[in-house]
């Protein structure tokens, strides 16, 4: 009885999540058998991952956001969420041709999954590309303290072994999450996510940087939101994706999956 009621409530929450998503049409076009395949297979790689429909819907929304970041950036991007990554891995396993077709139709390009070691550039830089693209998509300052929703996903879902992001004094960093989805490590601050480094590599403009410095001076530094994602430390795992469809998956830089050219 209670299991049935919980199942109904879970399904309703998942449906509301999909209906409220900016990627509603994309989510509704995902394979009908993907949820059950994910329930059956994700736990083998992502130990302790929940199996409810609401978690799955949130993870799918994160994956769609990431695919859009790849399209927006046109550069190698790293996925800062193991929750979203869990969906990508299962989808790639059960229907890689269908996944390519889906990405081409909805995001204008194939975004294949590639190990991190084979990705063009560094995962640190790819993560910065994702951060800037995600901020653009969210309509927030590309140089600023706000952490976009994609980077907040794992902690919001209490993803076991995920990444917990936040901004401290205007700089974005992360912590590893434990098996209960709680922060368990010191903060790591990837050098590529530093605002000065983003300026140096041309991800933001001089005007954006000056505006960032002015806001920081007025506010005396800020700490903004914890989230989930990744960073660049040698013991974290990451995947990536690219503007021309290249993607990567492996260990490095505290990200999960992505794509890059």
Backbone as CSV, one residue per row, in Angstrom:
resi,resn,N_x,N_y,N_z,CA_x,CA_y,CA_z,C_x,C_y,C_z
1,UNK,0.822,-1.205,0.000,0.000,0.000,0.000,0.861,1.263,0.000
2,UNK,1.764,1.342,1.020,2.620,2.522,1.119,3.582,2.609,-0.071
3,UNK,4.057,1.461,-0.519,4.960,1.447,-1.678,4.243,1.981,-2.912
4,UNK,2.990,1.602,-3.060,2.214,2.061,-4.213,1.992,3.567,-4.142
5,UNK,1.662,4.063,-2.930,1.445,5.497,-2.758,2.729,6.271,-3.025
6,UNK,3.856,5.751,-2.531,5.135,6.414,-2.776,5.441,6.443,-4.265
7,UNK,5.150,5.317,-4.937,5.397,5.263,-6.379,4.584,6.299,-7.133
8,UNK,3.349,6.493,-6.719,2.495,7.495,-7.364,3.026,8.904,-7.103
9,UNK,3.422,9.160,-5.866,3.954,10.479,-5.499,5.253,10.756,-6.249
10,UNK,6.109,9.734,-6.323,7.381,9.870,-7.037,7.132,10.187,-8.508
11,UNK,6.192,9.480,-9.114,5.877,9.707,-10.536,5.329,11.109,-10.759
12,UNK,4.511,11.591,-9.835,3.958,12.938,-9.959,5.053,14.001,-9.856
13,UNK,5.982,13.815,-8.922,7.096,14.759,-8.783,7.953,14.767,-10.052
14,UNK,8.196,13.594,-10.599,8.984,13.506,-11.827,8.276,14.217,-12.970
15,UNK,6.974,14.029,-13.065,6.200,14.674,-14.127,6.241,16.189,-13.992
16,UNK,6.109,16.691,-12.750,6.179,18.137,-12.529,7.542,18.686,-12.909
17,UNK,8.580,17.932,-12.582,9.940,18.354,-12.934,10.085,18.501,-14.444
18,UNK,9.581,17.534,-15.183,9.671,17.574,-16.644,8.853,18.733,-17.208
19,UNK,7.658,18.914,-16.686,6.776,19.965,-17.212,7.329,21.371,-16.950
20,UNK,8.088,21.542,-15.868,8.647,22.848,-15.526,9.995,23.111,-16.197
21,UNK,10.578,22.087,-16.796,11.917,22.203,-17.364,11.928,23.041,-18.649
22,UNK,13.018,23.770,-18.841,13.231,24.488,-20.098,13.442,23.507,-21.246
23,UNK,13.700,22.250,-20.919,13.957,21.216,-21.925,12.817,20.187,-21.939
24,UNK,11.629,20.667,-21.725,10.475,19.779,-21.646,10.346,18.909,-22.891
25,UNK,10.424,19.513,-24.056,10.237,18.736,-25.293,11.334,17.705,-25.469
26,UNK,12.562,18.069,-25.110,13.678,17.123,-25.216,13.500,15.960,-24.238
27,UNK,13.091,16.279,-23.013,12.889,15.237,-22.007,11.778,14.281,-22.425
28,UNK,10.731,14.816,-23.003,9.631,13.972,-23.436,10.014,13.105,-24.632
29,UNK,11.062,13.489,-25.354,11.502,12.732,-26.522,12.543,11.671,-26.182
30,UNK,12.954,11.602,-24.924,13.943,10.592,-24.529,13.324,9.199,-24.601
31,UNK,14.133,8.151,-24.771,13.603,6.792,-24.934,12.747,6.355,-23.748
32,UNK,11.632,5.710,-24.046,10.721,5.274,-23.001,11.294,4.195,-22.104
33,UNK,12.276,3.442,-22.612,12.856,2.355,-21.816,14.082,2.787,-21.020
34,UNK,14.439,4.070,-21.091,15.688,4.511,-20.465,15.605,4.481,-18.941
35,UNK,14.458,4.834,-18.373,14.322,4.838,-16.917,14.585,3.449,-16.346
36,UNK,13.947,2.434,-16.898,14.131,1.079,-16.369,15.552,0.584,-16.599
37,UNK,16.142,0.932,-17.728,17.530,0.545,-17.988,18.467,1.222,-16.994
38,UNK,18.180,2.475,-16.693,18.982,3.223,-15.718,18.840,2.607,-14.333
39,UNK,17.621,2.276,-13.949,17.403,1.639,-12.651,18.162,0.322,-12.543
40,UNK,18.223,-0.393,-13.639,18.882,-1.701,-13.626,20.400,-1.602,-13.691
41,UNK,20.901,-0.559,-14.351,22.330,-0.540,-14.623,23.164,0.529,-13.952
42,UNK,22.571,1.669,-13.589,23.384,2.783,-13.080,24.099,2.441,-11.784
43,UNK,23.452,1.640,-10.940,24.032,1.314,-9.641,25.296,0.494,-9.715
44,UNK,25.546,-0.159,-10.837,26.783,-0.941,-10.972,28.013,-0.040,-11.029
45,UNK,27.849,1.140,-11.617,28.971,2.077,-11.734,28.920,3.163,-10.671
46,UNK,27.711,3.638,-10.368,27.537,4.734,-9.412,26.907,4.150,-8.148
47,UNK,27.756,3.659,-7.265,27.297,2.900,-6.101,26.424,3.754,-5.190
48,UNK,25.297,3.196,-4.803,24.406,3.869,-3.872,23.472,4.885,-4.510
49,UNK,23.485,5.017,-5.831,22.648,6.018,-6.490,21.165,5.685,-6.277
50,UNK,20.324,6.672,-5.941,18.890,6.417,-5.809,18.296,5.936,-7.131
51,UNK,17.121,5.319,-7.047,16.513,4.782,-8.263,15.119,5.346,-8.521
52,UNK,14.749,6.422,-7.825,13.407,6.956,-7.996,13.289,7.791,-9.263
53,UNK,12.054,7.924,-9.737,11.789,8.617,-10.999,12.109,10.106,-10.916
54,UNK,11.913,10.704,-9.735,12.205,12.129,-9.586,13.705,12.383,-9.729
55,UNK,14.527,11.570,-9.088,15.979,11.695,-9.235,16.362,11.572,-10.700
56,UNK,15.785,10.583,-11.368,16.080,10.358,-12.785,15.697,11.569,-13.624
57,UNK,14.518,12.134,-13.363,14.068,13.296,-14.138,14.991,14.485,-13.942
58,UNK,15.425,14.723,-12.705,16.351,15.817,-12.431,17.699,15.575,-13.118
59,UNK,18.158,14.330,-13.074,19.429,13.992,-13.721,19.342,14.182,-15.232
60,UNK,18.203,13.789,-15.817,18.005,13.975,-17.264,17.983,15.451,-17.626
61,UNK,17.326,16.266,-16.812,17.292,17.698,-17.044,18.711,18.269,-17.021
62,UNK,19.538,17.785,-16.088,20.929,18.219,-16.041,21.695,17.824,-17.287
63,UNK,21.442,16.621,-17.781,22.132,16.171,-18.992,21.727,17.018,-20.194
64,UNK,20.444,17.358,-20.299,20.001,18.218,-21.394,20.657,19.603,-21.289
65,UNK,20.764,20.114,-20.068,21.438,21.404,-19.870,22.875,21.327,-20.345
66,UNK,23.541,20.232,-20.005,24.925,20.080,-20.427,25.045,20.014,-21.947
67,UNK,24.193,19.226,-22.587,24.227,19.165,-24.054,24.035,20.556,-24.652
68,UNK,23.172,21.358,-24.030,22.965,22.722,-24.511,24.207,23.573,-24.274
69,UNK,24.918,23.324,-23.176,26.179,24.042,-22.927,27.203,23.731,-24.015
70,UNK,27.248,22.469,-24.437,28.157,22.073,-25.515,27.827,22.856,-26.775
71,UNK,26.538,22.940,-27.086,26.108,23.697,-28.272,26.431,25.183,-28.104
72,UNK,26.160,25.723,-26.946,26.388,27.150,-26.685,27.863,27.497,-26.765
73,UNK,28.714,26.640,-26.193,30.133,26.950,-26.088,30.886,26.775,-27.400
74,UNK,30.639,25.661,-28.077,31.423,25.352,-29.265,32.848,24.958,-28.930
75,UNK,33.101,24.689,-27.640,34.442,24.313,-27.164,34.318,23.057,-26.310
76,UNK,35.450,22.421,-25.984,35.372,21.269,-25.084,34.703,21.653,-23.774
77,UNK,33.789,20.832,-23.313,33.058,21.093,-22.070,33.118,19.853,-21.181
78,UNK,33.131,20.059,-19.874,33.128,18.959,-18.916,31.850,18.991,-18.108
79,UNK,31.259,17.826,-17.881,29.997,17.712,-17.152,30.254,17.657,-15.647
80,UNK,29.759,18.621,-14.887,30.060,18.686,-13.460,29.076,17.942,-12.570
81,UNK,28.448,16.900,-13.066,27.455,16.180,-12.274,27.518,14.689,-12.554
82,UNK,27.747,13.909,-11.509,27.714,12.461,-11.673,26.288,11.948,-11.840
83,UNK,25.319,12.666,-11.294,23.926,12.263,-11.478,23.555,12.296,-12.958
84,UNK,23.849,13.412,-13.611,23.580,13.522,-15.049,24.410,12.526,-15.831
85,UNK,25.634,12.320,-15.393,26.530,11.376,-16.057,25.975,9.963,-16.027
86,UNK,25.307,9.601,-14.938,24.773,8.247,-14.819,23.768,7.950,-15.930
87,UNK,22.991,8.945,-16.318,22.018,8.764,-17.400,22.743,8.631,-18.733
88,UNK,23.732,9.496,-18.939,24.474,9.458,-20.197,25.137,8.103,-20.401
89,UNK,25.745,7.561,-19.367,26.442,6.276,-19.494,25.482,5.152,-19.885
90,UNK,24.323,5.095,-19.212,23.366,4.028,-19.516,22.802,4.188,-20.926
91,UNK,22.482,5.402,-21.292,21.944,5.654,-22.634,22.957,5.245,-23.701
92,UNK,24.209,5.608,-23.483,25.266,5.242,-24.424,25.401,3.727,-24.529
93,UNK,25.169,3.048,-23.422,25.303,1.588,-23.408,24.162,0.893,-24.141
94,UNK,22.931,1.371,-23.943,21.782,0.637,-24.498,21.425,1.063,-25.918
95,UNK,21.753,2.286,-26.302,21.329,2.763,-27.626,22.217,3.902,-28.120
96,UNK,23.484,3.628,-28.415,24.382,4.705,-28.849,23.956,5.373,-30.154
97,UNK,23.391,4.614,-31.073,22.942,5.200,-32.342,21.765,6.127,-32.102
98,UNK,20.825,5.692,-31.252,19.684,6.531,-30.928,20.097,7.794,-30.187
99,UNK,21.103,7.686,-29.327,21.620,8.847,-28.607,22.224,9.856,-29.573
100,UNK,22.993,9.382,-30.528,23.564,10.287,-31.538,22.454,10.981,-32.333
101,UNK,21.448,10.218,-32.693,20.327,10.777,-33.455,19.595,11.838,-32.628
102,UNK,19.393,11.562,-31.363,18.727,12.496,-30.462,19.514,13.801,-30.353
103,UNK,20.821,13.688,-30.132,21.654,14.890,-29.987,21.684,15.707,-31.269
104,UNK,21.747,15.021,-32.398,21.768,15.729,-33.676,20.452,16.475,-33.898
105,UNK,19.359,15.836,-33.547,18.047,16.448,-33.758,17.809,17.632,-32.816
106,UNK,18.146,17.474,-31.552,17.780,18.476,-30.554,18.888,19.479,-30.241
107,UNK,20.142,19.112,-30.533,21.247,20.003,-30.192,22.184,20.271,-31.370
108,UNK,21.783,19.800,-32.538,22.476,20.166,-33.767,23.770,19.453,-34.041
109,UNK,24.124,18.462,-33.233,25.400,17.773,-33.412,25.427,16.487,-32.605
110,UNK,26.275,15.581,-33.012,26.528,14.381,-32.226,27.478,14.746,-31.086
111,UNK,27.221,14.222,-29.907,28.095,14.479,-28.760,28.561,13.128,-28.232
112,UNK,29.557,12.521,-28.885,30.008,11.190,-28.464,30.733,11.234,-27.120
113,UNK,30.779,10.095,-26.495,31.385,9.934,-25.180,32.817,9.438,-25.346
114,UNK,33.794,10.195,-24.821,35.208,9.872,-25.003,35.900,9.940,-23.649
115,UNK,36.887,9.078,-23.414,37.609,9.134,-22.144,38.343,10.456,-22.021
116,UNK,38.483,10.923,-20.783,39.066,12.240,-20.531,40.465,12.376,-21.109
117,UNK,41.225,11.293,-21.065,42.605,11.361,-21.557,42.678,11.619,-23.057
118,UNK,41.586,11.363,-23.768,41.576,11.574,-25.216,40.961,12.911,-25.621
119,UNK,40.540,13.696,-24.636,39.879,14.950,-24.949,40.873,16.031,-25.320
120,UNK,40.474,16.881,-26.250,41.317,18.018,-26.624,41.390,18.993,-25.456
121,UNK,42.596,19.456,-25.121,42.752,20.401,-24.025,42.676,19.715,-22.678
122,UNK,42.532,20.503,-21.614,42.480,19.965,-20.262,41.057,19.948,-19.729
123,UNK,40.804,19.080,-18.769,39.492,19.044,-18.146,39.229,20.324,-17.369
124,UNK,40.278,20.917,-16.827,40.157,22.189,-16.114,39.557,23.249,-17.040
125,UNK,40.121,23.365,-18.232,39.621,24.345,-19.198,38.217,23.980,-19.672
126,UNK,37.959,22.685,-19.856,36.642,22.245,-20.313,35.568,22.563,-19.284
127,UNK,35.913,22.436,-18.018,34.966,22.766,-16.962,34.650,24.256,-16.958
128,UNK,35.677,25.072,-17.207,35.458,26.521,-17.291,34.541,26.865,-18.466
129,UNK,34.719,26.177,-19.585,33.830,26.403,-20.730,32.380,26.104,-20.369
130,UNK,32.173,25.026,-19.615,30.824,24.670,-19.196,30.245,25.721,-18.259
131,UNK,31.056,26.205,-17.332,30.586,27.197,-16.370,30.113,28.467,-17.070
132,UNK,30.911,28.947,-18.006,30.536,30.167,-18.727,29.277,29.930,-19.571
133,UNK,29.220,28.794,-20.265,28.054,28.498,-21.094,26.792,28.349,-20.247
134,UNK,26.912,27.690,-19.100,25.751,27.492,-18.225,25.260,28.823,-17.668
135,UNK,26.178,29.715,-17.363,25.778,31.042,-16.894,25.054,31.807,-18.002
136,UNK,25.556,31.720,-19.211,24.886,32.386,-20.338,23.469,31.858,-20.499
137,UNK,23.312,30.550,-20.467,21.993,29.947,-20.646,21.036,30.350,-19.525
138,UNK,21.590,30.557,-18.323,20.763,30.929,-17.182,20.515,32.428,-17.101
139,UNK,21.190,33.202,-17.957,21.015,34.647,-17.952,21.650,35.334,-16.763
140,UNK,22.741,34.757,-16.245,23.453,35.375,-15.126,24.846,35.797,-15.590
141,UNK,25.493,36.640,-14.801,26.794,37.189,-15.194,27.816,36.081,-15.425
142,UNK,28.499,36.157,-16.561,29.485,35.132,-16.903,30.709,35.210,-16.010
143,UNK,30.974,36.388,-15.464,32.029,36.559,-14.465,31.340,37.019,-13.190
144,UNK,31.145,36.122,-12.267,30.418,36.497,-11.060,30.357,35.355,-10.080
145,UNK,29.738,35.583,-8.937,29.733,34.570,-7.888,28.635,33.530,-8.004
146,UNK,27.653,33.743,-8.879,26.514,32.826,-8.918,26.871,31.513,-9.608
147,UNK,26.470,30.431,-8.982,26.738,29.103,-9.504,25.504,28.601,-10.249
148,UNK,25.599,28.280,-11.528,24.414,27.852,-12.286,23.896,26.491,-11.825
149,UNK,22.636,26.243,-12.151,21.919,25.070,-11.640,22.612,23.752,-11.962
150,UNK,23.210,23.642,-13.139,23.870,22.394,-13.512,24.946,22.014,-12.504
151,UNK,25.675,23.012,-12.007,26.744,22.758,-11.054,26.197,22.462,-9.649
152,UNK,24.914,22.731,-9.430,24.297,22.502,-8.122,23.582,21.159,-8.036
153,UNK,23.597,20.421,-9.127,22.721,19.259,-9.241,23.049,18.143,-8.245
154,UNK,24.293,17.750,-8.136,24.629,16.585,-7.318,24.288,16.795,-5.845
155,UNK,24.652,17.942,-5.308,24.336,18.151,-3.898,22.840,18.282,-3.696
156,UNK,22.161,18.916,-4.639,20.716,19.028,-4.527,20.039,17.669,-4.488
157,UNK,20.601,16.702,-5.207,20.056,15.347,-5.244,20.707,14.417,-4.222
158,UNK,21.703,14.924,-3.485,22.476,14.090,-2.555,23.075,12.884,-3.289
159,UNK,23.731,13.192,-4.411,24.329,12.153,-5.246,25.514,11.506,-4.534
160,UNK,25.445,10.205,-4.251,26.576,9.535,-3.603,27.854,9.664,-4.436
161,UNK,28.922,10.143,-3.803,30.189,10.289,-4.508,30.218,11.411,-5.515
162,UNK,29.240,12.316,-5.465,29.165,13.399,-6.435,30.047,14.578,-6.067
163,UNK,29.757,15.720,-6.678,30.546,16.929,-6.496,29.674,18.048,-5.930
164,UNK,30.140,18.692,-4.906,29.383,19.773,-4.281,30.040,21.111,-4.527
165,UNK,29.436,21.897,-5.387,30.008,23.194,-5.773,29.454,24.341,-4.951
166,UNK,30.277,25.362,-4.804,29.836,26.639,-4.264,30.846,27.705,-4.658
167,UNK,30.451,28.948,-4.504,31.371,30.053,-4.755,31.767,30.667,-3.422
168,UNK,33.055,30.865,-3.232,33.584,31.473,-2.015,34.398,32.694,-2.418
169,UNK,34.001,33.855,-1.907,34.668,35.103,-2.285,34.731,35.265,-3.799
170,UNK,33.656,34.857,-4.447,33.544,35.063,-5.883,34.212,34.022,-6.744
171,UNK,34.891,33.049,-6.152,35.562,32.011,-6.927,34.858,30.679,-6.715
172,UNK,34.701,29.912,-7.781,33.942,28.662,-7.740,34.865,27.494,-7.408
173,UNK,34.444,26.698,-6.448,35.181,25.496,-6.073,34.217,24.374,-5.747
174,UNK,34.740,23.244,-5.330,33.880,22.095,-5.044,34.443,21.252,-3.918
175,UNK,33.590,20.423,-3.382,33.959,19.393,-2.422,33.458,18.053,-2.928
176,UNK,34.167,16.994,-2.579,33.643,15.659,-2.852,32.491,15.382,-1.903
177,UNK,31.505,14.633,-2.391,30.379,14.227,-1.561,30.543,12.768,-1.144
178,UNK,30.096,12.446,0.065,30.239,11.084,0.563,29.100,10.196,0.067
179,UNK,28.981,9.003,0.629,27.966,8.061,0.163,26.553,8.523,0.477
180,UNK,26.431,9.498,1.382,25.128,10.070,1.674,24.877,11.375,0.959
181,UNK,25.796,11.754,0.075,25.637,12.994,-0.680,25.972,14.245,0.103
182,UNK,26.764,14.094,1.183,27.157,15.232,2.001,28.632,15.573,1.767
183,UNK,29.024,16.848,1.884,30.425,17.237,1.675,31.346,16.491,2.635
184,UNK,32.443,15.969,2.088,33.320,15.150,2.906,34.794,15.532,2.751
185,UNK,35.095,16.490,1.905,36.488,16.854,1.647,36.679,18.350,1.799
186,UNK,37.935,18.798,1.826,38.183,20.242,1.769,37.704,20.802,0.431
187,UNK,37.615,22.113,0.332,37.269,22.756,-0.931,38.449,22.698,-1.889
188,UNK,38.175,22.423,-3.149,39.168,22.489,-4.218,38.751,23.616,-5.161
189,UNK,39.704,24.401,-5.593,39.410,25.516,-6.495,40.204,25.337,-7.789
190,UNK,39.569,24.791,-8.829,40.263,24.602,-10.107,40.776,25.935,-10.640
191,UNK,42.008,25.960,-11.075,42.593,27.219,-11.563,41.835,27.750,-12.771
192,UNK,41.280,26.851,-13.592,40.569,27.290,-14.788,39.279,28.031,-14.493
193,UNK,38.731,27.849,-13.284,37.494,28.527,-12.931,37.732,29.887,-12.292
194,UNK,38.987,30.232,-12.034,39.298,31.550,-11.489,38.948,32.618,-12.522
195,UNK,38.344,33.700,-12.060,37.878,34.736,-12.985,39.042,35.334,-13.774
196,UNK,40.181,35.536,-13.122,41.347,36.090,-13.827,41.822,35.152,-14.931
197,UNK,41.753,33.850,-14.680,42.164,32.882,-15.701,41.177,32.865,-16.860
198,UNK,39.885,33.010,-16.559,38.894,33.080,-17.629,39.147,34.277,-18.536
199,UNK,39.556,35.382,-17.930,39.913,36.559,-18.725,41.139,36.268,-19.575
200,UNK,42.135,35.618,-18.992,43.394,35.361,-19.692,43.199,34.494,-20.932
201,UNK,42.253,33.568,-20.870,42.045,32.669,-22.016,40.916,33.145,-22.928
202,UNK,40.326,34.287,-22.627,39.333,34.876,-23.510,37.912,34.391,-23.320
203,UNK,37.626,33.731,-22.193,36.259,33.282,-21.946,35.356,34.432,-21.514
204,UNK,35.936,35.454,-20.906,35.182,36.644,-20.528,35.932,37.866,-21.050
205,UNK,35.245,38.994,-21.118,35.843,40.221,-21.642,36.420,41.071,-20.514
206,UNK,37.203,42.069,-20.899,37.746,43.024,-19.927,36.603,43.733,-19.190
207,UNK,35.546,44.053,-19.924,34.406,44.728,-19.312,33.749,43.844,-18.249
208,UNK,33.575,42.562,-18.563,32.996,41.631,-17.593,33.882,41.527,-16.357
209,UNK,35.186,41.476,-16.591,36.134,41.341,-15.481,36.105,42.584,-14.597
210,UNK,36.065,43.755,-15.206,36.016,45.002,-14.442,34.735,45.088,-13.621
211,UNK,33.626,44.647,-14.226,32.362,44.637,-13.512,32.405,43.685,-12.331
212,UNK,33.039,42.548,-12.540,33.202,41.567,-11.454,34.004,42.160,-10.300
213,UNK,35.117,42.839,-10.614,35.946,43.438,-9.574,35.181,44.522,-8.816
214,UNK,34.381,45.294,-9.546,33.606,46.356,-8.902,32.576,45.775,-7.943
215,UNK,31.908,44.714,-8.380,30.910,44.086,-7.515,31.564,43.468,-6.288
216,UNK,32.729,42.861,-6.489,33.439,42.239,-5.374,33.880,43.286,-4.360
217,UNK,34.312,44.443,-4.860,34.751,45.518,-3.965,33.585,46.056,-3.151
218,UNK,32.452,46.223,-3.813,31.265,46.730,-3.126,30.756,45.747,-2.081
219,UNK,30.802,44.454,-2.442,30.239,43.447,-1.539,31.235,42.892,-0.562
220,UNK,32.501,43.220,-0.729,33.527,42.688,0.153,33.725,41.196,-0.005
221,UNK,33.447,40.687,-1.234,33.562,39.247,-1.459,32.219,38.601,-1.180
222,UNK,31.957,37.494,-1.763,30.679,36.834,-1.548,30.822,35.338,-1.591
223,UNK,29.931,34.698,-0.931,29.846,33.246,-0.987,28.469,32.913,-1.522
224,UNK,28.409,32.134,-2.583,27.133,31.974,-3.262,26.815,30.524,-3.548
225,UNK,25.885,29.981,-2.797,25.281,28.706,-3.138,26.185,27.516,-3.220
226,UNK,25.810,26.420,-2.634,26.571,25.208,-2.824,25.946,24.423,-3.945
227,UNK,26.741,23.590,-4.631,26.210,22.859,-5.732,26.960,21.595,-5.948
228,UNK,26.737,21.037,-7.080,27.390,19.807,-7.372,28.111,19.893,-8.669
229,UNK,29.247,19.320,-8.746,29.975,19.364,-9.958,31.325,18.825,-9.738
230,UNK,32.276,19.460,-10.345,33.582,18.907,-10.268,34.595,19.995,-10.257
231,UNK,35.798,19.609,-10.060,36.889,20.535,-10.078,38.099,19.815,-10.585
232,UNK,39.250,20.400,-10.462,40.428,19.778,-11.030,41.367,19.259,-9.985
233,UNK,41.122,18.124,-9.460,42.086,17.507,-8.574,42.366,16.120,-9.091
234,UNK,43.514,15.595,-8.766,43.959,14.353,-9.387,43.129,13.153,-8.995
235,UNK,42.319,13.264,-7.912,41.569,12.102,-7.486,40.108,12.157,-7.863
236,UNK,39.720,13.118,-8.703,38.315,13.199,-9.076,38.103,12.612,-10.449
237,UNK,36.838,12.278,-10.758,36.574,11.678,-12.047,35.797,12.622,-12.928
238,UNK,36.011,12.553,-14.227,35.344,13.500,-15.104,35.138,12.974,-16.494
239,UNK,34.109,13.515,-17.122,33.824,13.261,-18.530,33.648,14.599,-19.213
240,UNK,33.749,14.612,-20.528,33.620,15.886,-21.209,32.979,15.751,-22.563
241,UNK,32.577,16.893,-23.134,31.943,16.900,-24.442,32.314,18.146,-25.210
242,UNK,32.059,18.193,-26.529,32.535,19.326,-27.289,31.551,19.898,-28.260
243,UNK,31.890,21.102,-28.718,31.062,21.787,-29.691,30.954,21.031,-30.986
244,UNK,31.940,20.222,-31.352,31.802,19.467,-32.586,31.375,18.045,-32.285
245,UNK,30.981,17.790,-31.049,30.463,16.488,-30.697,31.417,15.610,-29.947
246,UNK,32.686,15.966,-29.810,33.595,15.149,-29.046,33.215,15.171,-27.595
247,UNK,33.381,14.054,-26.876,33.088,14.051,-25.462,34.098,13.209,-24.748
248,UNK,34.129,13.334,-23.429,35.107,12.540,-22.743,34.626,12.085,-21.407
249,UNK,35.209,11.011,-20.944,34.800,10.422,-19.690,35.990,9.776,-19.047
250,UNK,36.318,10.135,-17.830,37.480,9.529,-17.221,37.762,10.106,-15.876
251,UNK,39.024,10.189,-15.468,39.330,10.716,-14.152,40.276,11.882,-14.257
252,UNK,39.900,12.980,-13.632,40.670,14.222,-13.608,39.701,15.359,-13.437
253,UNK,40.118,16.429,-12.855,39.371,17.692,-12.839,38.004,17.715,-12.198
254,UNK,37.616,16.811,-11.409,36.357,16.865,-10.690,35.128,17.080,-11.524
255,UNK,35.062,16.559,-12.731,33.838,16.647,-13.502,33.437,15.241,-13.896
256,UNK,32.271,15.122,-14.508,31.770,13.798,-14.749,31.747,13.414,-16.212
257,UNK,30.977,14.059,-17.064,30.967,13.721,-18.495,30.845,14.975,-19.332
258,UNK,31.199,14.921,-20.596,31.079,16.103,-21.415,31.485,15.881,-22.835
259,UNK,31.852,16.957,-23.547,32.271,16.854,-24.940,33.169,17.991,-25.337
260,UNK,34.014,17.820,-26.330,34.927,18.898,-26.735,35.508,18.667,-28.094
261,UNK,35.974,19.736,-28.743,36.549,19.558,-30.074,38.055,19.531,-30.003
